[in-house]
């Protein structure tokens, strides 16, 4: 069965909204001070450059792109694993593992401590799981005539 592109986009936007909300809460209230301290310890003023309008807009847009890609992945693996939350978890874990690999560079360069990296990893896992679940709830395939 073909992927329902319209539902991928709608589900992806829903997942992106969830990602943005979780990112805002975690970066503003949970990790913000620690992130600022570790960024500025690595390079003074780095945290200020991460808070510019263009950087924030870029992060917001990227959450929507990730949401759409996450729901597309869910739709792509759904025929093999079946519809529902279990398949959404598979898609979320795939994205989480890839994100952890990509973001491990910050740890290896000394931009963040291992404690902060693991906290990011945990928050990211929760973020992907919830976002994938929301996107999967929205996604449906076209009915076969």
Buried (B, 14 or more C-beta within 10 A) or exposed (E): EEBBEEBBBBBBBBBBBBBBBBBBBBBEEEBBEBBBEBBEBBEEEBBEEBEEEEEEEEBBEBBBEBBBBBBBBBBEBBEEBEBEEEBBBBBBBBBBEEBBEEBEEBBEEEBBBEEBBEBBBEBBBBBBBBBBBBBBBBBEBEEEE
